Amino acid sequence: MIAFVFLFLISLLGLFFIVKRQFLISPYQTPFLTIICLLSALYIFGIFGLLFWGSYFVFILGLFSFLYKVFLFYKSKTPLFNKEELHVLGIFSIFFFLNYFLFKNHFFIFYDEYAHWGIFTKITLIHDDIVGPYNNLRKADYPRISSLLQYYFNLIINQGKFTQGTTILSQLTIFASALIAFLPKIKKRKIYPSILISLIIAFVFYVLSNTFVGRNRIFTIDCDNLLGLFFGMSILLYLLNKKNKKRFLIVGLVLFCMVQLKEIGILFSLFAVFVIVCLELFEKKKNYISILKRIVLLLIFIIISKTSWTLFKKYRNIEKQSFSMVFSDNSFTKLEDYQKTTLDNYWNVLTKRDSKDRDHIISYIDKIFVFLGIMFFIFRYIKRNKPILMNQNQFLAFIGSLFLCVIAYLFVLLFLYLFASFYEHEKITLTSYKRYIGSMYYGIFLLAFYFVIRFKKILYLLVFSGIILFLNNNKRTITDFFPKKQFMYSSMQIFNKAANVLEDIKLNDTDPKVYIISQGDELSHKAIMQFLIFPTEAIYGPHSVSKQKKINERFTAVLTDKGFAKYMSQTEYLFVFNRRGLFEEYQNVFRQVKPKEIWMLTNNDFKKITLNYKSK
C-alpha cells in the first residue's frame, strides 16, 4: 500500500507543476490552488457521470507531468527544482507522509462524520457517482465536493476501498496545501534557518487551527473548518496575486468550490466578493468598467456552481432535506412560543462568556474584533514606508468590509435560528452556533495570521499564538491535536463486532430488516452503526423510545405500545446498544411482536439474547 501512497504523492506533485505553469503563480500558492483545481475537475467529472475515469485521468496526468519534469532535467542538465520549489515540495511531502502515518489507523469522532459526511464518501466509492441511487438519504441534497476529494484519495491509495484514516488524510492535505502559502520565501544563505522557521509556522498553524470551529478539529471531515479556510484563502490569494493577469480566475475557482462545501457556502462566497469589491474601489488607479467586469466574472463562478448543483439535484430527483436555508411552515405568530428565549440566548452568546463553557473566556464576537484590531495594528506600524499588500485606504476598507461581513453573518444566523426549519430545541439552544460562527472566525484568523508572519519575527508569531490560546482558553488544543485513538479503538471494536454480525446474517438474508436502538440521549451509537453497515439501510425511526418524556433527553421519542409496535412489526433483527428499561417498559409489545433475532451489547460484547417473560 505504501507504494500507492508514494505514487499518489508523485502524481499530486506533478499536478503542482501543471497548475504553476498555467496560472503563473508563486510556488507557495501552488499546492492550495492545485487542490482547488482538483476539486473542480472531480466535480465536473462527477456531474457528467465520469468520476471513475476522470479520477484516473487526473492521476495519470500528474504522473506524466512529474516524469516529464524529470525528462527535462536529464535532457537539459538544468536543476530539477529551484530552491523555492524544493522548499515547497519538501515541506508539503513531509506533512503528507506525517499525516498519513499518524492518522492511517484513526477513526471519525463526531456524530456528523458518521451520520452523513462519511456515508457520502462511501456512496461515491461504491457507485463511482456523486449521489448513487440514494436520492432520499438524510441530507441527500447537501453539496459534496469534499467527499469527491476523499473519494479520489481512497480510490488511488486504497484501490477503491474505504478507510477512515485515508479519508481523514484527504482533509488534512487541504490544510497542508493552504499552510504552504503562509511560509516565508527561502533565502539563499539562510536555508536551514528558513526551514526551521517554516516548521515553527507549520506547528503554530496546525495547533491554532484546532481552536476555532467549536469542538471540531482539522482532522474531522465535516466542512465548517474548510468553509473558513476557503473564505480566508480566497481573499488572501486575491491580495497575493495583484500583478497576476489570472488573479480573478484563481479567486473564482476558490469561490466555485466554496459554494459546493455547504449550502451556506454561497453566503461566504458573496462575503468574499464584497471584501474584494471594497478593495477594488479603493485602488489608487481604478477603472470602474474593468472593476465591474472582474466582479461579474466572480459572480459567474458562483452562479455556475450553485446552478449546476441545483440542476443536478433536480435531474437526479434528490429530495430537499437540509435545514440550513429551507424555511419552515411556522407562521410568525407561532414564533412567540420560543422566539424571546432564542433572542435572549443569542444576545448572551454574542456578548458574554457562557459560565458552562470552559473553552472560551470571551465571546466569539469579541475575538473577531481582536483579530481586526491586530491586523490594524500590524498594518499601521510595520514598515510605514512599505505598503503591505494594499494602500492605507484599501486597508481601512478591508477592515470595514470584514466587520460588515461579520455583522451580516450574525443577522443571517439569527434569522435562521428564528425562522428556518431547525428543530425547536435547536432554535432555543442555538445548536451548532460555535461551529457556524467559528467558520467566519477561522477565516479572519487566517488573514491576521498572514499579517503577523509578515513581521518576519518569530517572537511576534509566538506572542500572537499566546493571544489566540488565551482568547480561546482551549485546554484541548494540544491534548485533542490527534483523535483519542485508544478510546475510539475500544468503542469501534464493539461496533465492528455488531457490523460483522450483520454481515453473517446477510449470508442467509440478503435484505435484512434491521432496527437500531440505544436508549438515552446519545445519538452517535446509532449513527456509527448505520455508517458501518451501509449500504444496508436500517429501518428509519427513533433511536431511543419511552412511554414518558425523559428530562434532558431531547432525542427520546415518546411512544405508546401501539406506536412502538409499528416499528417492531417491520423489524427482523433488533440491535440494542443501551437497553435501559426497554424490554421492561415495552414488554407487552415484545410478548406479541418478536423480531427473529435480538442482539445486545452486554459486558463489552455483542451477543444474541432471548427474551423470557413470565406468563401473567
N, C-alpha and C positions, 0 to 999 in steps of 0.2 A: 504493500500500500504506500510506503514511503516514496516509491518510485513515481507513483501517480501524483503525489504531493509535489515532488520536485518538478515534474513535467508541467503541472498546473502553474507553479510559480514562474517557470521559464516562459510559458505562454503569456502569463499576465505581464511579465517584464517586456515581452515582445510587443504587446499591445501598447505599453507605455511609449515605445519608440514611434509607433504609428500616430498616436494622439499628439505627441510632442511635435512631430513633423507637420501634421495637418493644421494644428491650431497655433503653432509658433509661440508656445508659452514656455515659461521657466520650468526647468526640470522639477522644481519643488512643488509646482502646482499640477504636474502631470499625473501623479497617481490618483488624486481625487477626481480629476476630470476623466481619467480612464474608466474609473468605476461608474461615473455618470454616463459615459458613452456606452459602457457595457449594459447598464440597466436599461437605457433607452433602446438599444438593439434587441435585448431579450424581450422587452415589452412589445416591440413591433413584430418580432417573430411570433410571439405568443398570440397576439391579436389575429394574425393571419394563419394560425394553426401550424406553424413551422418551428415550434420551440425546440424540439429534439435536434433536428438537422441544423437549425440556426445556431444552437449552442455549440455543436461540434465544429461548425464552420468557423465560429469565432475562436474556438480553442486552437484549431489547426492554423488559422490565420496568425495567431500570436506566436506559435512555434516557428512558422516560416519567417516571420518578421525578425525574431531573435537569431535564427540561423543565417538570415541574410546579413544581419549586422556582423556576425562572426565572419562570414564570407568576405565582406568588405575589408575587415581587419586583416585577413590573410592576403588579400589581393593588393591593398594599397599600403600595408605596413603602418597604417596610422593607428593611434591608440584606440582600443575597443570602446572605451568610455572616457569622457573628460572628467575632471575631478568633481564637478558638481553632480554629474550623472552617477558617478561611482558612490558619492556620498548618499544620494537619494536611494539608489538601488540597494546599497549595503544596509542602511537603516531600515528600509522597508522589508527587506528579506529577513533581517534579524527578528523583527517583530512578527512577521508572518510565521516563521518557524516557532518562535517563542509562544505565540498564541496557539499554534497547532498542538504542540506538545503539552502545554499547560491545561488546555481545555478539551482535548480529544475524548476524554472519558467522563466529561461532566454532563449534567442534566439541566433541563429547564427548572426554574424555581418559582415562577409566578403563575397565577391562575390563567391569565390571558394567553400565555405562551402555549398552554395545553388546550385551552378552550377553543381557540381559533387560529392563532398565528402558526403554530406547529402543524395543525391539520391542513391549513392552506398549502404548506410546503409538501406535506405528504400527498395531497391530491395531485399537485403538479408533477411529482415524481412517479406516481402510479400511472397517470394518464398522459404524461408529457403534454399537458394542457393547463391553461391558467385556472380554469374552474372545474373541469371534468363534468360529470353528469350530476353534480350536487348543486343544483340551482336553488334549492330551498334550505340549504345548510344555514346554521346560525351565523349571522353576519356575512352571508354569502355575497352581499353587494360591496363589501369592503375592497378598496384598491389593494393590490397585492404585489407591487413592484419589488418590495424587499424579499418576498417569497421567491421571486424569479431568480434573484442572485443566490439565495440559499439552494434553489434547485440546481443552478449551474455548478456550485461547489460540490454538492452531493453527487451530481451526475458524473463529473470528471474524476473527483478524488476517490469516491466510493463506488464508481461504476454503476450509479443509479440506486444504490442502497442508502436509505435514510438513516443518519445518525444525528443525535442531538449535538454532539461535540463539533461535527463539521458544520452544522447549521449555525452554531454559535461563532465558529471561526469566520464565517462569511460576514456576520455582523461586525465583528472586531476588525476585519480587514477594511471595512468602510472607514472606521475611526482611525486606523493606522494610516490610510491614504490621506485623510484630512490632516493628520498630525504633521506630515511631511511639509505641508505648506507653511507651518509656523517655524520651521528650523532656519537658523541663520545660514547664510551662504558660507561655504568653507573657504578659508583663506590659505593661500599657497604656503606661507611659512608657519602657519598655526593649525596644521591638520589635526593633530591629536587633541589640542585644546578644543577645537571646533567639534570634534566627535564627542568629547566629554560633555560639552555644553548641550549638544543635541540630545544626549541620553538623559541629562537632567531635565531638559524641557519636556522630553517624552514622558518621563516619570511623573512630572507635575501635571501634564496634560491628562494622562490616564487616571491619576488619583482624583484630581479635581472634577473630571468629567463624571465621576461616580456620585457626585454630591447634589445634583441639581433636580432631576426629574423624579420627585417623590422617592419611593423606595427602589425605583428601577436603577439598574446598573448598565453599563455599556455592553455587558455580555448578555443582557436579556434581549429577546428577539422582537419585542414589540417596537412600535415606530415613534414613540414620543421623544426619545433621545435623538433619533435620526431627523425628526422634524426640526428640532432646534439646531442640529448640526447643519442641515441643508439651508436653513434660514440664514444663519451666520455666514456660512461659506459662500452663499450666492452674493451677498453684499461685499464680502472680502475679495472675492475674485473680480468683482466689478472694480474695486479700488486698486487692486494689484495689476490690472491689465489696461491701464489708462492709455497706453500707446499702441495697444494691440487692435488691429482693424477688426478682428473677430471677437472682440470683447463682448458684444451683446449676444452673439451666437453662443458663447460659452455660458453666460449667465442664463440665457434662455433654456439651455439644456438642463441646467440645475433646477430651474423653475418647473420645467416639464416633469421631471422626476419627483419634485416636491409635491405636486398635485396628486401623484399616484401613491404617496405614502399613506395618507389617511384622508377621510372626507374633508376634514378641516385644513388639509394641506393647501387647498386653493386660497384660503384666507391668508395663510402665511406667505404664499407666493405673491399675493396682492400687497401685503405689507412690505415685502422686499422691493416690489416695483415702486411703491410710494416713496421709500427711502431713496431709491435710485433717482426718481423724478426730482426730489428735493435737491439732491447733489448736482444733477444736471442743470437745474435752473440757476444755481449759484456758481457755475463755471465762469471764469473771467472772460473767456471768448466763447460765446454761445450763439447758436443758430437755432431759433425756435422750430423751424421746419424740420431740421435734422433731429432735434430732440424728439419731436412728435413721431417721426418715422421710427426712431430707435425704440421708443416706448411701445408703439404699436407692435413692433416685432416681438417684444417680450410678451405682450398680451396675446399675440397669436399663438405662442408656445403654450401659454396657459389654457387658452380656449381649445386648442387641438387636443391637449392632454385630457381635459375634462370631458370634452365632447366624445372623443374616441372611446373612453371607458363607459360613458352613458349609452352610446350606441351599441357597444359590445354587450353590455348587460341586457339591453332590450332584445338584441338578436339571439342571445342565449337564454332568454326568459328567466333571468335571475330575479328572485323576489327581493323587494326592498324591505330590509330588516333593521338597518342601523338606526341608532338613536341620535347621532350627532346633529344632523341637520334636518331631521324629519319631525315635523310639528305634530303634537298630539291633538286629539279631538276635544280636549278640555277647553271649555269656554273661559273667558276672562273672569266671569263671576265665580266659577268654581275654584279659582286660584286662591280665593280668600282663606280657604282652609289651611293652607300651608305657606302662602307667599310671605307673610310677615316673619315667620320663623326663618325662611330661606334668606330673606333680605338681611335680617339681623345676623345670621351666621356668616353671610357673605361679607358684611361690613367688618365683622370680627376678624376674619382671616386676612382681610386687606390691611387692617390697621394694628392688629395685636398678635402677639405670640400665644398660641394655644397652650394653656398650662399643662395639658396632657402630652404635648408634642415635645419630646426631649431632643429632637434632632435639630431644631432651629430656634435661635434666640431672638430673632426679629422676623417680621412678616416678609413674604416674598416681594411685595411691592417696595418695601424699604431697601431690599437688596438690589433691586433693579436700579433704584435711584443712586445707590452707592456705586454701581458699575458705571453709570453715566457720569457721575462725578469723577471717578478715577480716570476715565478717558479724557474728560475735560482738563483735568489737572495735568495729565501727561502731555496733551497737545499744547497746552499753554506754556509749559516750562521746558520741554525738551527741545533743544536746538532751535531757538526762536527764529533764527535766520533761515532755517531749512524747513519748508512745509512738509508735514507727514501725510502723504497720500492725497491731501486736499488743502485748499486755502482756508483762511480763517472763517470766512463767511460760509463756505461749504461745511466746515466742521460744526458751526452753530446750527446750520440746517440739518446736519446729520444727527446731532444730539436731540434736536427738537422733533425730528421725524420719528426717531426711535421712541421718544417719550409719547408721542401721539399714537404710535402703534400699540404701545403698552396699554394706554387708556382705552383705545378702541377694542382691544382684545378683552380687557376686563369687562366692558359692557356686553360684548358678544357672549362671553361665558355666563354672565348674569342672565342675559336673555334666554340662553339655552336652559339654564337651571330652572327658570321660571316657566318657560313655555314649551320647551322641546320634550319629546316623549321618553324621558328618563322615567324610571320607576319613582313613585312618590318618595320613598325613603332616600333615594339617591339625590333627589332635589333638595330635601331638607338637610341632609348631612353633607351636601356638596361632594359627593363621591368623586374621587379621582381629580379633585381640584389641584392638588400638588403636582400631579403629572401634567395636567393641561397648562398651568401657568409656568411650570418648570421648563417646558419646551421653549417658551419665549425667554425665560431666564437664562437658559443654556446658550441660546443664540447670541444674546447680548454679551454673555461672559466670553464667548469666543472672540468677539470684536475687541473687548477690553484686553483679553489675553494677548492678542497680536500687538496692541499698542504698548503693553508692558514689555514685550520682547524687543520692541524697537529701542528700548533703553540700552540694550546690549550689555546689561549688567545683571549678573546672577543674583546679587543682593536684592535688587528691586523685584526680581521674579519671586524670590523667597518671601519677601515682605508681602507681595500680592497674594501668594499662596496662603500665608498666615492669615491674611484678612478674610479670604474665602472660607478657610476652615473655621475661623472664629465666627463668621456670619452664619455658617451652616451648623456649626457646633455638632457636626455629624461624626459621632464616635465610630459608626460603622464604616466610615470611608476606607480605612485601612483593613479592618477585620473582614469586611464584605467585598474586598477588592476581587477575590475569587469566590465562586459559589461554594456553599458549605457542602463539600463533596461527601464527607462521611455521613452527615445527616441525610442527604438526598440518596446516597447509595443504599443505606439500610431501608429507607422508605421505598425506593424503587424496586428493591428485591421483592418486597411483598406484592407490589402491583404487577411486576413481571410474572410472578407465580400465578396471579389471577389471569393475566393475559394468556399464559401457557395453558391454563385450564380451558379457556375458551377455544384455543387452537385445537386441543384434543377433542372438545365437543364437536367442532366443525368437521372433524374427520367422518363423523356419522350423521351430522345435521348441518347441511351447507348453509341454511338460513336460520340460525338460532335467534329466538326472540329473547333478548337479554334486558333485564331491568336492573339498574344500579342504585343502591341506597346507602347513604352514610348519614345517620341521624345526627342532627345538630346543625350548627351554622357554618360548617366547613365545606365550602364549595369545591375545593381543589381535588378532593378524593374522587369525586365523580368525573371531573374534568380530566384528570390524569388517566383514569381508567378508559374513558371514551377515546382519548388520544391513542392509548396503546393498542386498543382493539380495532381501531379504524383500519380498513374501510368497513368493517362490521359496525353497523349503527345501532346503538342502544335505543330502547323504547323511550320516546320523549315523555318526560314527566318530572315532578319534583324529586329532589334527591333526599329530602327529609320531610317526614309527614307526622302529624299528630292530630288528635281529636280536639285539642285545646291549643290556643295561641300561646307559644312559649315566650317568656320575657327575654328580650335581647336576642331573639332568633329571627332575623328578618327574612331568612330564606326557607323557613319551615312552613310547609303548606298545611292549612287546617282542612282535614278530610274526614268525612264520616265513613262508616264501614262501607256504605254503598259507593262513595267516591273512590276509596282505596281499592275496592273490589274491581272497579272498572279497569284499573291498571294491571292488577294481578291476573285478571281474566285473559289478558294479552300475553302474559309472561310465561315463558317456558323455563328460563334459567334466571334465578334471583341471586345477585351478588350483593352481599351485605358487608360493609366495612366498619360500621359502628351500629350495633343493634339497639342499644339504649332504649329498652322497653318496647321495641317494635312488635315483637311476637306476642307480648302480653297485652298490649293496647289493642291490637287488631287480631286477637285470637279467633274471633268469630269469623273473620274473613278467611284466615288460614285453615280453619276447620272445613270450610266449604270449597275454597278455591286454592288448590295446592299446585305450585309450579312443579315441573318434572324434577328439577334439582335445585337445592338451595346451598349456596357456597358462602361461607362466612369467615371473616378474619378472627382467628382465635389464637391467643398466645403467640403472636408474631408468625402465625402460619395460616395459610388459606385452605380451609378444609370443607368438605361436603358434610352437611348436617341433616338430621332427620328430626322433624317436629313431632313430639309426642304430647298431646294434650289429654288430660284425664277426662273421661266422659262425665258429663254433668248428671 
